[in-house]
């Protein structure tokens, strides 16, 4: 009845609200009218379900509560940014007045205190948004901790710091169901993989952007990870992995399609760029197809967006210099209309397949 996570519970609440609204419309139209006893039984059942879901998952029982929840999410995010900035500037304002022992003690204690506060808040059902705020501040304190300790003891910066950052971000993300920290952890892991690959190729780890191909492995791993581990307990996490993986795949391919010098391949520049352009069309179209086939809306949308980007960049390469500007943008508009017609046809095909009896 309750679902496996807050997302499922919230969806059940929304379904009950829609059912009640539709039942009222049917009664007004004279299509369906329940007896007083039946209506009371249905309403009592739904009220008990809503009460159980609210107690277990702190869901929004109506549209007004949902609007307030959006405001609370925004407030918690802005509050976390402001509090992290406050901690940062507080450290720097009084840092020179403290001895080394005091500095190290503060740096070690700050993330530990915030981590304990996060754990305490996450255990309280009515403090989910405060727990997310504390989790974001905990991560910010830990990043500042590692950076400042390195400066105090004159440690040469390395990509090794990315791993503990990623570990804490992922730990807090899964504990507090916070996708923003999940993205932060994935960024750290992708940066570490790219930095290691660049270092093995003879590039300084901070010059990771000079070789976009270093991010491709991270993209593949991120996209496949939800297939290896069931993420139904964490709402939206699987979609976040897939979108992040596609970004790590398609963005480097887009860059290399116009900057062949950044590739490890010892081929002519035109061959490298042409090959990556073809690969970009294939990957983006494949992502759109797979997203429609598996019901992954975010994957389909990401694939369509990148397919359009690859297409428009090719149009720019081919026709920007030779076409009048009005004709160039007219071609873009007509192409957009053509894409809309194709997507509309696909949408109708999907709707027909869903409605057809098994």
DODOMI-988942 format. One record per atom (N, C-alpha, C, CB): x, y, z; residue in one letter. Coordinates in pm, whole numbers, plus 50000, padded with zeros to 5 digits. Atoms other than C-alpha are relative to their C-alpha. Glycine has a CB too. Layout:
BEGIN
XYZA/...
END
This chain:
BEGIN
500824988050000X/500005000050000X/500865012550000X/499075000050120X/499244987849980X/502655025150099X/501025002549893X/500674999750132X/498944998050096X/505145019449820X/501364998250063X/499905013649937X/498665002849950X/508845014449849X/500795012550034X/500754992049898X/499294987749970X/509895050849868X/499035011849999X/501145002349900X/500864988249993X/508595086149903X/499405003349865X/500795011950052X/500504997350134X/508245089649526X/498744991849972X/501084997049896X/501175008550022X/505865059849506X/498835004350088X/500354985350028X/501064995749909X/503945072049811X/499355012949950X/500565001950141X/500554987650053X/503585106849660X/499154997549876X/501125009949969X/500785003350119X/502395091749333X/498644994150038X/500774990149911X/501285005549955X/499735071949522X/499085011250051X/500234989550112X/500814988749954X/498545104049691X/499435007849882X/500845009250090X/500474992650117X/498335121549355X/498904992249927X/501185002849905X/501025008150066X/496365092449210X/498665000850075X/500464985449991X/501234998749921X/493855094549496X/499355013549977X/500294998150151X/500554986750024X/493455131949443X/499355000949862X/501105010550014X/500575000050135X/492905127349068X/498734991749994X/501034994749898X/501205008649998X/490445098949133X/498815007350060X/500284987050079X/501104992749935X/488395120449367X/499465010949909X/500465006150132X/500464989450089X/488295149149117X/499204994249883X/501205008049948X/500715006150112X/487275126348830X/498674994150045X/500874989149937X/501255005449949X/484645109149044X/498975011150018X/500234992650134X/500924988749985X/483135143149122X/499485004749865X/500705011750073X/500454996050133X/483045151848751X/498994990049943X/501205001349905X/500935010150049X/481355118948666X/498645001250069X/500574986050023X/501274998249929X/478755125148935X/499255012249949X/500255001350151X/500654988050052X/478095160348804X/499404997749861X/501005011449993X/500495002950135X/477675146548451X/498924989350000X/501154995649912X/501015010449992X/475305119448572X/500434986749942X/498805004449932X/499505012550056X/477525091748440X/500114989250107X/501375002249934X/499825009749892X/478305074948771X/499715006850132X/501444994049998X/500304995049867X/476875080649117X/500074988650099X/498625006850004X/499915010049895X/477895060949420X/498945002850106X/501414999950063X/500924998149888X/475505054949704X/500735006750115X/499404986550045X/499394993249885X/476085073550026X/500944990950077X/498925005350093X/499165009649928X/477455042250191X/501274996949923X/499224986950026X/498815002850082X/479775034649898X/500965011950001X/499594996549855X/499144988250000X/481055070349881X/500715001750133X/499195012549967X/499384998849868X/481685070750255X/501094989450020X/498944998750109X/499005010749986X/483525037250238X/501255003149920X/499404986649955X/498854996450084X/485745048949950X/500805011350064X/499545004049858X/499304988749940X/486535081850121X/500724995950129X/499015011350030X/499345004549877X/487305064650452X/501254991949968X/499044991650085X/498825007950040X/489625040250276X/501135009249953X/499634990149888X/498974990850049X/491445068250096X/500595008450112X/499425009049892X/499484992249888X/491715088750413X/500974991950085X/498855004950087X/499085008449923X/493305059550593X/501314997849925X/499354986450031X/498785001550081X/495735054150304X/500845012750007X/499654996749854X/499284987249995X/496655091150300X/500645002350137X/499065011549967X/499454998449865X/497145091450676X/501234991250019X/498944996750106X/498865009149986X/499425061050661X/501195004949919X/499614985849955X/498904995050084X/501465075750374X/500625012550060X/499495002949859X/499484987849939X/501775109250550X/500864997050122X/498865009350040X/499245003549880X/502985092750867X/501324993249966X/499174990850089X/498805007750033X/505505070350693X/500985007849913X/499624987349930X/499134993750098X/506825092750414X/499915015249998X/499694994849865X/500144985550001X/505745128650490X/499695005249860X/501285006650053X/500374996250135X/504025132050153X/499095012250002X/499314988349928X/500904988650016X/501995161350021X/498614994749965X/500525009849891X/501335005850018X/498325152850054X/499135007949904X/499324999050133X/500784992350096X/497025180949831X/500925009149921X/498905008250072X/499204991650090X/498165205749566X/500685011350076X/499125005749889X/499394989049925X/498775233749817X/501214995350079X/498975006250095X/498855005549927X/501035211750027X/501174997349905X/499604987150074X/498945002650096X/502945202049714X/500705012849958X/499444992849877X/499404987250032X/503485238349620X/500915004950112X/498925010449971X/499164996149888X/504795245149968X/501274991550008X/499214998750130X/498815008649999X/507155215249937X/501045004849899X/499604985649970X/499074994550099X/508665230249622X/500725012150059X/499265004049870X/499384988649935X/509245262349814X/500994995950108X/498955008850060X/499095004849896X/510825242850099X/501294994549940X/499324989350085X/498795005150066X/513215225349858X/500895011449954X/499624991149880X/499214988450044X/514265258549710X/500645007050120X/499125009849921X/499484993349881X/514645273750056X/501154992250062X/498895002050103X/498935008149941X/516745244450180X/501275001049917X/499564985450012X/498824999050088X/519045246749876X/500685013650018X/499594998049853X/499414986749983X/519515284349908X/500585001650140X/498945010949974X/499464999349865X/519955280950282X/501324992750014X/499004994350098X/498745007549997X/522645254650232X/501125007949935X/499844986549931X/498984991950066X/524505276949986X/500435011650089X/499485005349866X/499674988649916X/524275306750220X/500804995850123X/498725007350042X/499305004649880X/525365286750525X/501424995449967X/499224988750068X/498665004350041X/528285270950337X/500895012249973X/499924991149874X/499234987850025X/529395305450218X/500355007050131X/499225009649909X/499744993849870X/529065318450574X/501154993050071X/498754999750086X/498915007649937X/531295290550707X/501335003149933X/499714985049994X/498774997450076X/533835296850430X/500605013550038X/499724999649849X/499484986749971X/534135334250493X/500335001850148X/499005010649956X/499674999449857X/534065329350870X/501394994250025X/498954992450082X/498685006049986X/537065306250844X/501095009749955X/500094987049921X/498954991650056X/538995330350627X/500175013150076X/499715002849856X/499884987449928X/538215361050836X/500844998650126X/498635005450035X/499295001849873X/539605346751159X/501144989949991X/499034995750108X/499045010950013X/541995320851016X/501405004050045X/500034995449857X/498644995949968X/545165340951060X/500245001950150X/500335012749929X/499844998049856X/544515346051431X/500164986850076X/498825007750054X/499995013049933X/544465308851509X/501324992849975X/498844991349951X/498815008350016X/547375285451568X/499694987749918X/500554996050135X/500175011850086X/547955253851370X/499114989550067X/501374993849968X/500815010049930X/546425231451636X/498525003849995X/500474998550147X/501394995550003X/543275252551651X/499424998849860X/499895014450050X/500475001150138X/543025253551272X/499654985649964X/501055005549903X/500245014050032X/543345216051236X/498804994850078X/501244991550032X/501135004649919X/540895210051520X/498665004749942X/500155004950145X/501244994750058X/538265232551363X/499684992949868X/500125015249976X/500235006450129X/538735217051019X/499524985650017X/501275000349916X/500425013949978X/538375181851154X/498624999450066X/501034992650087X/501265000749925X/535495189851388X/498795004549919X/500125008550125X/501154994350072X/533325209851147X/499224989649920X/500475011149908X/500795009950075X/532405181850904X/499454988850087X/500854994149890X/500495010649912X/532105156551187X/498745004550074X/501104996050101X/501184994849931X/529655178651377X/498825000749904X/500295014050060X/501074999050098X/527655185351062X/499514986149956X/500475007949878X/500405013650036X/527675148150976X/499104994150108X/501244991149979X/500845004849890X/526295139551320X/498635006849998X/500695002450135X/501274992850008X/523635166451282X/499164994749885X/500235015149982X/500725005650114X/522705152650940X/499404986550033X/500934998749879X/500515013249962X/522365117451078X/498825001150095X/501114991650064X/501114998249905X/520155129751361X/498755005249931X/500415009750112X/501154994450070X/517925150151133X/499384990049903X/500405012649926X/500535009750098X/517625122550871X/499204988950068X/501134994049919X/500765010149928X/516315099151141X/498625004950042X/500764995550122X/501294994249965X/513425122951208X/499155001449874X/500185013750069X/500855000350118X/510525118850968X/499565014049957X/498784991550026X/500504986750030X/509475155250990X/501125010149974X/499135004950112X/498874990950018X/512955169950930X/500794996949874X/500914999450121X/499305004350122X/513775157450580X/500705011749932X/499034993449903X/499404988650069X/514395191950434X/501165005850079X/498945010849976X/498884995449918X/516575202350727X/501194990449990X/499565001550148X/498935009750017X/518535170050685X/500745002349868X/499444985750006X/499354997350130X/519175178350320X/500865012550007X/498945001549889X/499204987949982X/520345213150414X/501294996750075X/499205010750077X/498825003749923X/522705198550674X/500964991449919X/499594992650128X/499155008550083X/523965172650424X/500825008349903X/499164989849924X/499264991350092X/524905199650173X/501105007650072X/499045009749931X/498984992749924X/526735219550440X/501114990450044X/499365006950123X/498995009949963X/528495187850557X/500994997749887X/499344986850039X/499125002150117X/529835181750208X/500885012249976X/499164996949874X/499214987950020X/530925218050173X/501115001150105X/499105012450005X/498984999549894X/532745216350509X/501114989949975X/499364997450137X/499005010350025X/534485184150409X/500945004049886X/499334986749969X/499164995250111X/535695198750078X/500945010750050X/499125005449884X/499154989649943X/536955229250264X/501044994150094X/499165010350074X/499095006749907X/538525206450525X/501224994649926X/499284988650073X/498895006250074X/540615186850275X/500885010649934X/499464990349893X/499224989650068X/541625217950081X/500885007850097X/499065009649927X/499254992049904X/542685237750388X/501084992050070X/499055006050102X/498955008249940X/544535208950549X/501194998449906X/499454986350039X/498915000850097X/546515205150228X/500845012749999X/499454997449862X/499244987449997X/547465241950244X/500815001450128X/499055011949986X/499304998649871X/548385240750612X/501284991750000X/499104995750116X/498845009049997X/550755211350567X/500744999749867X/499564986050036X/499284998350126X/551905222350220X/500034987049918X/501435004750028X/500125012250078X/550625190950047X/499695003649855X/498904990750058X/500224997350142X/550805191149669X/498614995149959X/501094993249913X/501345004350041X/547265190349523X/500064988249904X/499245011749935X/500095011650088X/546405157049363X/498534996749976X/500754987750061X/501375004450029X/543355140749213X/499494990250105X/499934993749863X/500445009349896X/543265117349514X/498945005850092X/501174995850081X/501024993849915X/541135142649703X/498604998049944X/500295014950015X/501325001650061X/538305136349457X/499294987550051X/500124999349849X/500635012449956X/537715101149589X/499315001450136X/501044989150008X/500764998149875X/536915109849953X/498845009749985X/500945005050110X/501134991150026X/534795138749830X/498834992349939X/500425011549907X/501065007950065X/532885114849605X/499354990450099X/500574992349880X/500545009749906X/532515089049882X/499015006650097X/501154993350078X/500894993249906X/531005114050127X/498745005049929X/500725011850068X/501164995050074X/528745129549862X/499014988849971X/500455006649869X/500905011150030X/527355095749761X/499364994350127X/500764988949927X/500555004749873X/526945084650123X/498845008850046X/501104999650108X/501054990749959X/524935115750206X/498834999849902X/500555014150013X/501075000250101X/522995113849879X/499074988350021X/500594999449859X/500845011949980X/521775078549945X/499315000450136X/500854987249987X/500624999649868X/521105085350311X/498845009950004X/501045003750107X/501004989349994X/519115117350254X/499165000949873X/500675013350026X/500724999850128X/517775109249904X/500135013749934X/498514996550021X/499704986650051X/519435140749771X/500764998749868X/500835008350104X/499415001950132X/520095140349397X/501105010249970X/498925000949894X/498954990150023X/522175172049406X/501354994850047X/499665013150072X/498755005949953X/524815154549614X/500384987749919X/499894996250148X/499685011050091X/524525124049389X/500755005349878X/498714992749956X/499314994050114X/525495146449098X/501405004550040X/499205011949944X/498674995749954X/528355161049302X/500954988150011X/499895007150136X/499175011949990X/529645126149378X/500384994549864X/499304989450079X/499715004950134X/529375115649015X/501005009049928X/498724998849919X/499034990850061X/531225146848903X/501404997250053X/499605014650028X/498695003149942X/534055138649144X/500574987149944X/499904999150153X/499535012850055X/534255102649021X/500415001549855X/498914989250014X/499674998150141X/534165112948655X/501295008049985X/498855007149928X/498774992150006X/536855139148717X/501214991650039X/499895012350091X/498885008649960X/539025113448897X/500374990149891X/499664992550129X/499725009450109X/538665087848617X/500705007149885X/498704993349952X/499394992550109X/539485114248356X/501425004550036X/499135012249964X/498674995749958X/542435127248559X/500984988449999X/499945006350139X/499135011750001X/543845092148605X/500354995849858X/499344988450074X/499745003750140X/543445084248237X/500975009949936X/498684999449920X/499084990150055X/545145116948149X/501414998550054X/499505013850029X/498685001949941X/547985110448393X/500714988049939X/499894998250151X/499395011650065X/548565075948243X/500415003049857X/499034988250002X/499634996050135X/548675092647904X/501065010749995X/498795004749927X/498944990249995X/551345117148019X/499555014350017X/500794999049878X/500534986549984X/549095147148090X/499865003150149X/498635001549929X/500184995949860X/549065166748416X/498534999250035X/500555014550024X/501395003249967X/545895158148605X/499085012149996X/499934993750137X/500834988150008X/544665194248618X/499685004149856X/500675011550071X/500254997250142X/544805195348236X/499024989849942X/501314999949920X/500915010650039X/541975170348221X/499145004049881X/499124996150116X/500854995650108X/539975191547978X/500654999449863X/499565013850026X/499325000450129X/542625188247707X/499724987149925X/501485001650020X/500295012850064X/541555152247635X/498564995950034X/501014989050047X/501405003449969X/537745149247622X/499724985150003X/499105006549899X/500245014550003X/538005111947552X/500174993650138X/500954993449901X/499815005649867X/539045106647914X/498694998650077X/500965008750079X/501285000549930X/535415112048020X/499074989149947X/499315013449990X/500925009650061X/533925085247795X/499774987850089X/500544995649865X/500155011749913X/534595056348034X/499075003150116X/501374995350052X/500894996149889X/532925075048321X/498565000549953X/500425013650058X/501364999550053X/529895080748099X/499394986249984X/499995007249868X/500505013650018X/529555044148012X/499674993650135X/501034991449925X/500225005949868X/529905033348376X/498785006050069X/501245001850087X/501154993549935X/527385059048501X/498694995549937X/500135015249992X/501245003950067X/524815049248238X/499624985650033X/500145001749849X/500295014149976X/525125011948309X/499764996850147X/501134991649949X/500075003349859X/525265014048688X/498584997250048X/500585011150081X/501365003249953X/521455015748744X/499504986449953X/499035010649954X/500405013350045X/521154983348546X/500574989150090X/500464997849856X/499365009849912X/523434965948795X/499465000450142X/501505002450003X/500504998449864X/521874979549115X/498595005949995X/500955009150084X/501394995449998X/518144983549178X/499895012950080X/499074989050059X/500104986949935X/517455020249256X/498555004150024X/500705010549916X/501404996249978X/513695018749305X/499775006050138X/499114987949982X/500144994449865X/514195027149671X/500345014950003X/500894992550097X/499584986050005X/515775060749574X/499415006449876X/501575001250001X/500744994350112X/513425080749358X/500885009449918X/498765007550051X/499284991250090X/515035097049055X/501474997349987X/499815013750043X/498575002450006X/518495082849115X/500404993149870X/500454991550118X/499665007150124X/518455059048817X/499985009749881X/499014988349975X/500064990150107X/517375087348587X/501195009450005X/498705008050008X/498844991249986X/520145109448726X/501264993349948X/500195004150147X/498845007350053X/522745082648654X/499984999849847X/500014985650054X/500085001150146X/521485078648297X/500295013449932X/498624994749957X/499764986850060X/521425115848220X/501465004050016X/499085010650064X/498594996549979X/524855121048374X/500904991949907X/500414997750147X/499215008350091X/526235091748176X/499925004949857X/499534985750007X/500144994950136X/524825105447851X/500755013149982X/498535001949966X/499254987550010X/526305139747924X/501504997549989X/499715008950120X/498575003350006X/529735124247986X/500384993449867X/500384990750115X/499755006050131X/529405105747654X/499845010049887X/499084988249979X/500354991850116X/527775131047425X/500735013349996X/498535002449999X/499274987350002X/529495163147535X/501434998449945X/500065005850140X/498685001950062X/533035149747464X/499924996949851X/500754988950071X/500145003150143X/531815135547132X/499685012749922X/498904989449978X/500324987450066X/530335169547044X/501245008749986X/498915007550079X/498784991950005X/533605187047130X/500984994349898X/500675000850138X/499045006350091X/535755161946941X/499525000349856X/500274985750042X/500504998750136X/533465164646640X/500405013049933X/498524998850000X/499564987250056X/534825200146597X/501405003850046X/499025011050037X/498634997349949X/538235197546765X/500774986850002X/499965006450144X/499325012950014X/540075167146636X/501354999650068X/500184996849857X/498694999949935X/543345178646792X/499944994950144X/500585014049999X/500125004749862X/541985168647134X/499904985050014X/498835006150063X/500155014549995X/541795131847044X/501354993150013X/499274995049875X/498805008449995X/544295104547121X/500294993449866X/499844989450108X/499855007150127X/543775090246772X/501015007149910X/498654998949929X/498964994550088X/546715095146539X/499524999749855X/501344992050014X/500584999550133X/544505100946236X/499945014649954X/498594993549997X/500204986250045X/543975131546018X/498845006750073X/499765000449848X/501004992849923X/541945158446189X/498604998849940X/500375014550011X/501325000750064X/539135157545934X/499364986350019X/500125003149852X/500535013549980X/538775119945972X/499484998550143X/501084989449971X/500425000949859X/538605122446353X/498705007750022X/501115005450093X/501204991949979X/536045150446346X/498804993949930X/500235014249950X/501115006350070X/533905133146085X/499524987450070X/500414996649858X/500385012249928X/533995100546277X/499225002950127X/501224992050033X/500724996749877X/532945116846602X/498655006449972X/500845009350086X/501314994650036X/530155135746428X/499004988949969X/500125009649880X/500865011650029X/528755103146293X/499664992650129X/500694990449900X/500245006649872X/529175087346637X/499015007850084X/501314998150076X/500944991849925X/527325116646793X/498574998049954X/500375014449989X/501355002550052X/524335111946564X/499514986150042X/499975001349846X/500405013749967X/524325074546631X/499674998750149X/501124990049963X/500235001049855X/524605077947011X/498745007450042X/501195005350076X/501174992249960X/521985105147042X/498714993649949X/500115014549949X/501195006950052X/519525087046814X/499754987150076X/500164997049850X/500175012249922X/520175054647001X/499465002750138X/501314992750010X/500524996549868X/519575071747334X/498525003449993X/500785011850060X/501424996650015X/516275086147209X/499164987449979X/499815009849883X/500755012450026X/515175052147078X/499914991450125X/500674991949887X/500005008249879X/516205033847395X/499115006050107X/501434998450053X/500854993649900X/514485059647613X/498524997749973X/500295014850004X/501405002750034X/511205055447424X/499664985450024X/499725003849854X/500265014449987X/511515017747425X/499884995650144X/501104992249932X/500005004249859X/512255014547797X/499155008950089X/501424999850052X/500784990849917X/510035043147913X/500845009350084X/499094992250089X/499114990849929X/513005064248025X/499865013849937X/501504995049995X/500294987150061X/511705099047955X/501235008849995X/498895007050078X/498814991449995X/514875116848062X/501044995849898X/500614999950139X/499055004850099X/516995094747836X/499565003849859X/500164984850010X/500534996350131X/514745100547536X/500175015049975X/498534996149988X/499884985550017X/514715138147594X/501455004349979X/499425007350121X/498584996850017X/518495139747632X/500494996249862X/500854992950107X/499615004250134X/518965119847312X/499475009249893X/499534985949974X/500594991050100X/516595142247117X/500715013550001X/498495001950028X/499334987049991X/518245174147245X/501374999549933X/500155004350147X/498675000850059X/521725162447147X/499934997049851X/500824989350070X/500155002450143X/520525149446810X/499765013249927X/498854990249972X/500264986850060X/519175184246735X/501265008550002X/498855007250074X/498764992249992X/522415200146856X/501004995449895X/500624998850141X/499095005250102X/524515177346636X/499545004149860X/500124984750009X/500534996550131X/522225184346342X/500205014749970X/498524996649992X/499854985750023X/522295221946386X/501465004149983X/499385007850115X/498584996850019X/526075222946421X/500484996049861X/500864993050107X/499655003850137X/526375204246093X/499435010049900X/499484985949968X/500574989750087X/524025228945929X/500875012650003X/498565003450043X/499144988249989X/526235256946061X/501294998049920X/500335002850148X/498775002850075X/529355240145917X/499765000549849X/500564986450039X/500255001150143X/527725234445580X/499575013149936X/498944989649975X/500744989650070X/525655265345511X/500145014150056X/498594996549999X/499954986749941X/526485294645742X/500725010049910X/500684999450135X/499204990950082X/529065309345505X/499415002049861X/501404994749987X/500454999150139X/527265302645177X/498535004249987X/500204986749932X/501414996350007X/523585308445260X/499805014250051X/499144990150080X/500434987749933X/521975342345322X/499444996750139X/498935007549915X/500385002949863X/521185345145690X/498514996750012X/500345011850091X/501435003049992X/517415345645632X/499724985749953X/499195010049916X/500215013550050X/517655313545432X/500534989550098X/500674998349863X/499435009349903X/519875296945692X/499024997550115X/501335005350055X/500935001849888X/517415303345975X/498674994349954X/499775013350071X/501205006350052X/514515293645751X/500184984849993X/499655005649861X/499705014350004X/516175259845697X/499954994150140X/501394997449937X/500075004849862X/516595256246074X/498544998650045X/500765009650094X/501415000549959X/512915264246127X/499284988349934X/499295013049967X/500645011150071X/511795239545861X/500474986550055X/500295000849850X/499485012449940X/514055213046014X/499314997350134X/501535000950018X/500705001749872X/512455219246354X/498584995049977X/499975013350079X/501355004650031X/509015214946199X/500024985349959X/499375008649888X/499895014050042X/510125182446034X/500234990850120X/501144998449899X/499765008049879X/511465169546367X/498734998750084X/501125006250083X/501265000749926X/508165178446533X/499044989949938X/499355013850006X/500885009550067X/506265158646272X/500444985750025X/499955002849850X/499495013449976X/508535128546316X/499724995650143X/501504999349971X/500245003449860X/508285129746696X/498524998250027X/500575010850091X/501445001749983X/504525134146675X/499544986449949X/499245011149929X/500355013150054X/504275103246457X/500444988850093X/500634998149862X/499525010049904X/506405083546701X/499124999850124X/501465002950039X/500854999149882X/504255096046988X/498664993049977X/499765014750038X/501255006850030X/501105084146816X/500194985049994X/499435005149870X/499735014450005X/502705050446749X/500124993950138X/501264997349922X/499865005049863X/503615046747116X/498634999350067X/500955009050082X/501355000049940X/500065056447223X/499164988649946X/499295013349975X/500765010950060X/498585031346980X/500424986650055X/500165000049851X/499515012749947X/500805003247106X/499584997950145X/501524999349990X/500425001149861X/499855011147465X/498514996650009X/500305013150075X/501445002249994X/496125011547393X/499584986649941X/499295011149929X/500375012650065X/496194979747183X/499924988950104X/501014996349889X/500135010949903X/495014948747375X/501144990349984X/498674992949984X/498895009750003X/497654923347467X/499574987249936X/500534997350140X/
END
